[in-house]
Amino acid sequence: MPENEEQNKPFNDAMEHQQNVEGAPIPNTGELPLPIKVIGYFLIGGIILILVFGLVGNFLFN
């Protein structure tokens, strides 16, 4: 994956020194951790379900 290598490339010598000598991790800002993704899916899915049930219930009972 050349795209990932290009994205994680340090932008100056100081950052490269910090990553190589001091052992600083390369920042991975591309995606969220799995537990946060799952929580987000449940929240957004729940909101959508509540809206759909609310609209259907409104049309059926009014």
C-alpha positions in Angstrom: 0.0 0.0 0.0 2.0 3.0 -1.2 -0.7 5.4 -0.1 -0.2 4.5 3.6 3.5 4.9 3.3 3.1 8.3 1.7 0.7 9.4 4.4 2.9 8.3 7.3 6.0 10.0 5.9 7.5 12.6 8.3 7.2 16.2 7.1 10.5 17.4 8.4 13.8 16.2 9.9 12.8 16.9 13.5 9.8 14.5 13.2 11.9 11.9 11.5 14.5 12.1 14.3 11.7 11.8 17.0 10.2 8.8 15.2 13.6 7.0 14.7 15.7 7.8 17.7 13.2 8.5 20.5 10.8 5.8 19.4 7.7 8.0 19.0 4.9 6.2 17.2 3.8 7.3 13.8 0.4 8.9 14.2 -2.5 7.0 12.7 -5.2 9.6 12.1 -6.9 7.7 9.3 -9.5 5.8 11.3 -11.2 5.4 14.7 -10.7 2.4 17.0 -13.2 -0.4 16.7 -15.1 0.1 20.0 -15.7 3.7 19.1 -16.9 2.7 15.7 -19.3 0.2 17.2 -20.7 2.7 19.7 -21.2 5.2 16.8 -23.0 2.6 14.7 -25.4 1.7 17.6 -26.1 5.4 18.3 -26.7 6.4 14.7 -28.7 3.2 14.0 -30.8 3.8 17.1 -31.6 7.4 16.2 -32.6 6.3 12.7 -34.8 3.5 14.1 -36.5 5.9 16.5 -37.2 8.3 13.7 -38.6 5.6 11.4 -40.8 4.2 14.2 -42.0 7.7 15.1 -43.0 8.6 11.6 -44.8 5.2 11.0 -46.5 5.5 14.4 -47.5 9.1 13.7 -49.2 8.1 10.4 -50.9 5.0 11.8 -52.3 6.5 15.0 -53.2 10.0 13.9 
